Amino acid sequence: MKKKVYLLSLGCAKNLVDSEVMLGYLLQAGYHFVDKIEEADIIIINTCGFIEPARQEARQAINEALALKHQKPAIKIVVIGCYVERSREELAKEFPSISVLSGVKDFPHIVNLIEGKKFTPSSQTFLYSHTTPRALATPPVWAYIKISEGCSHQCGFCTIPLIKGPYRSRPLESIINEIQALEAKGIIEINLISHDTTYYGRDLGLRHGLISLLENILGQTSIPWIRILYGYPEEVSDDLLTLFQEKRICPYLDLPFQHAHPRIIKMMGRGLDGSRSLRLIEKIRSKIPEIALRTSLIVGFPGETNHEFQALLDFVKQAEFDHLGVFTYSAERDTPNYSLGNPLSEKEKERRREEVMRLQAEISRQKNQRFLHQKLEVLCDEFMTNGQKFILARTRYQAPEVDGIVYLRPGNPKYLNSLRQAVITSSGVYDLKGKIIK
């Protein structure tokens, strides 16, 4: 009888897709999965190694798994993914009781890794196809579609090219075949993900790769919600914005601006400072008035003065993003910015992060008020019973897992896994409440 497996996926949605691929291969091989780590014979931790907080989270998960192994020595601990790719020797030294350590190349060999069988190691970062077994870990009505792997940008602070290598696009036909198969299984929303979705297809010789991909999705599938995540601001073209007139493409863009002050943007190796970014935002909103914009920012960059931080706050005030995330700067070895050191204290970086988030909370609260008493289409994907019964849903303006949600009444499970019409009855800082129109 095959053993029981617990899989913990840390980090981004791109990591989750790799975890779903491992689940697919393990299911194919007859393994069984458990929701409680205490019941597992095999614990798999798919790690993130992007920044120090992610590595701390991974080390905590490893320690918890090894504590169980101390009680049950037969448990096998498999640690895999970005952190291992970056720091294999350090992890092996710190955690000698780990059973298997593997990086980002051998996800499809997970069965051989667990069973100790020989295989030919892959020479490059794994990128799945439509023929790869994959078991979705998301609700049954939406999925992530990874359209590429790696990154060819040279941002001064970023480790992704060091971990994943240069940008490699999946063949367009493979992506379409996967989406068609998911549609046949009832998927309503697809979320296109990549380290840079707007770069898609350049390595394949496609001049307007993302536009070609979207046109093919629109022409060859009937998926009602198509969402684009992780684009680069400087690569948002007029033609791409024109394509957003198609109602099946969610009016949503995730564009990491990272900072606003010209000196810091230049040091980061990024393309747009605050004034140019604001002009782009104005153009996007003029072409797509209802669009929801999300961004990511970094505070505490080496040498970030109070004046430069204030420039970032002013940018956030003027941009009025619908959704925003803030990271504190993490000095990463072998990156161009590593030589700058890490002069700001973690306490000061966290103070700056909290100040940006307080500002954004008020902006988000005001932005959410525009939905009051509106009738919106919502995707119902979860049922919650916590004293009261609610359907948890999202609008087209909310991406899964990173943005707010909509709490809906009546809390009847019959509404699950479907698109419904709802009236928004109240709004908060990040979340909305409403009632389903029967």
N, C-alpha and C positions, 0 to 999 in steps of 0.2 A: 504494500500500500504506500502510495506517495505521501510525503510528509506535508505538514501544514506550514504555510508561509504567511508572514506579516510583512507588508511592504510600506515603508514610510518615504514619501516623496517630499523633499524640501526644495525651497527656492521657487523659481518662476514656472509659468505655464509650459515653457519649452521643456523643462525638466519633467513635468507631469506627463507629457507625451512620451518621453523616453521610458518613464515608469509604466505607462500603459502598454508599451511594446513588450517590456519584460513580463508583465502580467499575461500578455497574449501568448508568448513563448512558453511560459510556465503552465498555463492552462492547457495548451496543446500537448505538453508533456505529461499531463495528468496530475499536476500538483493541485492542492486545495488551499484556499485562502481563508484567513481568519481576521476579524475586526479588532480582536484584543491581542495585544502583544504577548500577554502572559500565556496564551494558548499556542504560541508558535513553536515549531521545531526549527524553523529557519527565519531569521530576521534580516531583511534587506533594507538598507538605508541609502537612498539616492540623494547625494549631497549637492549643495551649492557651495562654490568657493569664490564667489565674485568679490565679496568684501568681508572684512573681519567679523561683523555681526553675524553674517551667514555661516562663517566657519565656527563661531562660538555655538550657534544653534546646532550645527552638525556634531560638534564634540559633546555637547550635552546629550544628544540623542544616542551617540555611541556609548557614553558612560552608562546611560539607563539600560541599554541593551546588554552591556557587559555585566551589569549588576544582576540581571536575570540569568546570564550565563554562569555566574558564580553560584547561583542556586541550582541551576540545571546545566551541568557542564556539557551535556550532549548538544545543546543549542548551537547552531551554526550562525555566525554573524558575518554578513556580507556587506561591505561598505564600497560604494561604487559612485562614479560620477565626477563632477567638476572639481571638487575638493581633492579627490584622490589624484586626478590628472595633474593638479598643480603641486601637490605636497605629499606624494606617495611615501617617500622615505621618512618624512617627519611623522606621518600618521603611523607607519609601521613601528617606529621607535617609541612613540607615545602610547600606542595601544597594541602591544604584541599579541594579545589574545584574539584579535580579529582573525576570523577564519579565511576571508577572501578580501583582497583589495584590488579594485579595477577602476580604470578611468572612463573616458567618454567614447572609447572606440569599440568596446566589446559588449554593449547591451544585448545584441542578438545571440550572444554566446552564454547568456545567463545560466541556462541549464547545465552546460558543460562546466561553467565556473563552480556551480553548487556541487555538482557530482564529481568534480576533480578529474574530468576527462580532458584529454589533449585536444587542442584545436589550433587553427592557424590564426594568429592575432591579426586584427585589422590594421591597416596602415594609416587610416585617417578617421576623423570623427564620424561616428555612425549617423547616417541619415536614412530614415525609413522610406518605404514606398507603399503604394496601394496594395501590394501583395504581402506586405509584412503583417503577421498576426498582431492584433492590437485589441485590448479589452478596455473599453472606456470606463474611466473612474468618475466621470462627470454625470450629472443627471441625464436621463435617456433622451432629452430633447435638444441638447446642445453639445458642441464639441469644439476642441481646438484643432486647427489644421496647421501643422508646421510646414511652411513652404520652402524653408532653406535651413542651412546650418552654417555656423561660423560668421565672421565679420571681417571685412577688408578696410574698415575705417581705422584710423590711428589716433583715437582720442587719448590724450595724454594720461588719463587716470584709469583707463579700462583694461581689464585682464582678459576680456573675451577672446581677442585674437590669439593670445598666448595659450588659452585653454582649448579653444575650438578650432583654431586655424582660420584660413581665409574663407570668404563667402562662397557657398556652393548652393545653387538653386536646385530644387526638385524639378524634374521634367514637368511641363505644364499638363501633359496628358495623365501623368500619374496623380496629380492633385485632383483633376476633374474626375478621374475614375474613383478616387477615394470618396469625394463628396457625393457622387452619385450612389455609391454603396451605402453611405451613411443616410442619405435621404430615403433610400428604400427601407431603412430600419426605423424611420420616424424622426430623424433629426430635423429640427426647425430652425436652429441658429448655428451658423459656423463662425468661428473667430479665427481669422488668418493671423498667424504669429510667425515671428522671425526676429533675429537681432536687428534687422532693418527691413521691414516689408516693402518700403519704397525702393529698395535696391534690387528687388527681385528681377531675375532674368538677365542681368547684364553679363554674367559669366556664360550664359547660353547664347549670347548674341542678340538678345531681344532689346530693342531700343526703348520700348515702353512696356516693360515686362509686367508690372502690376496691372496696368490698364488692360493689357491683353488677357491676363489671368481673370480679371473681374468680368470682362466681356464674355469670356468663355463660360464662366460660372453662371452668368445671367442667361446665356443662350442655351446651355446644355443641362441646367438643373432648374428646379422650381423652389429652391430654398428661399423662404420669405425674409429671413434676417441674415444679412451678410455684414460682418463687422471687421474692420481693419485695425489692428493693434501694432504698436511699436514702429512708427514711421520716423523718418528724419525730416525736420522742418525744412531744410534747404532743398529737399527733393520733392516737395509738394508742388506739382505742376498745375497749370490752368486746366489742362486736359483731364487730369485726375479729378479736380474739383467739379468739372462739368459732368463727369460720370456720376457724381453724387446726386444728380437730379433724379436718377433711377431710385424709386422708392424702396426697392428691396435692399439697397445698401444703407445700413444704419447711419444716420447723421451723427457720426462720432469719429473723432480722430485722437489718437494718442501720440503726441509729439514731444519728446524729451528735449526741452530747451536748455536744461542744466544750470544756466546762470544768465545774467543780463549785462554785467559790467564788461566793457570791451577788453580790458587787460586780462581779466580772468578767462573770458571766452577764448582769447588768443592763446593763453597758456594751456588751456584745456585741449586746444586743437579743434575747437568747434567752429561752426560756420557763421552763426548769426548772433550779433549782440542784441541788447534790449530794444533799441530803436528799430532795427530791421525786423526783429521778431514781432514787434507790435504792428508794423506795416503788414506783415504776412497774416497775422491774426485778423486784422481789419479786412484784408482781401478775402480770407476764408469766410468770414461771417457775412460779408456783402454778397457772396455767391451762394452761401448756404445759411440763411438767417437762423434756422433752428438748430444748428449743429452744436453738439456738446464737445468741448475740448478738454483733454486731460494732458497734464505734463508731469515731468519729474525734474526736481532741482537738487543741487548739491550745495550744502553750506559748509563753511569751515575749510575751504580750499586754502592751501599754504599761502600765507601772506594776505588773506582776505581782510581788508581794513574795515573799520566801522562804516566808512563812506561807501565802500564797495558793497557791503552787506545792505546798506540803506538803498542802494541802487536796485538791488534784487527785490527788496520789499516794495519799492515804488513800481517796479515792473509787475509784480503780482497784483498790486492794487489796480493798475491800468488794464492789465490783460483780462482780469475777472474770469479765470478759468473755472469751468464747471467742476472739475476734479483735479486734484493735485497731490503728489507724493513728494516727500523730502527725505533725502539721505544725508547723513553726515559724512564728510570726506574720509576716505580710508586710504592710507598710503600703501600702495601695492608694489612689491618688489618687481623689478624688470620692466615697469612701465615708465614712460618718459618723465612723468611728474614725480617719480619716487625720489629723485635727487633733490627735490625741493624740501624734503623733510616733512615734518608734521608738527609745525610750531604751535598751532592752536590747541588748547587743552580739550579733552573730550567733554568736560563740563561746559565750556564755552560753546563748543559746536552744538551740543544738545540744547543749550539755551537759545541759540539762533534757530535751530530747527523748530522748537516749540513756538517761537515768535512768528515764524512764517505760517505755521499751522493754525495759530490763533487768528491770524489775519484771514487765512483761507476759510476757516470755519464760518466767519461772518459773511464772506462772499458766497459760500455754498448755501448758507441759510437763505440769503436773499435770492439767489438763483433758483432755488427750489420753489420759492413762492409763486413763480410764474406758472407752475403746474396746478395750482389750486383751482378746483372746480372744473378742470379740463377732463375731457374724455380721452383716454390714451389706450393704445394697444399695449398689452403686457404679456410677458412670457412667464407662465406659472410653472415653477420647477421644484418646489419643495413644500411640504406640509409641516406645520409646527404646532405642537400642543404644549403650552406652557401656562397652565391655568386657563388661558383662552386659546381658541383654535384660530389659526391664521394660515392663509396661503402666502408663501413667500414668492415674490415675482420681481421682474425687472422691466423697465421701459427700454425703448430703443436707445435711450440716452445714458444707459448704465451698463458698463461691461461687467462680466461675471467676475466675482471674487475680489475685485479691487475697488469697486464703487459701492454706492448705497443700494438699498433694496426697497421694494414696495410691500408693505404689510396689508393684506387684503382680507376682507370679510365678504360673504360668509366663508368660514374656514371649512369648506367641504372638499374632501379629497377628489371628488369627481372633476374638479377643475384642473387637477394636476396634469402636467405634460401637454399643455395646450396654449394657444394664443387666445386671449380674451380681451374684451373691452371693459375698462374700469374707469370710474370717476374718482379723482383724487380729492380726498376730504380734508387732509391736513398734511403739513410739511414740517420737517425738522432740519437740523444742520446737514445731515447726509441722507436720511431716509424719508420715505413718503408713506402715507396711509391712504387707503381707498376702499371702495366697495365694487365688487364685480357686478356688471350689468347683466342680468340673467337673460 
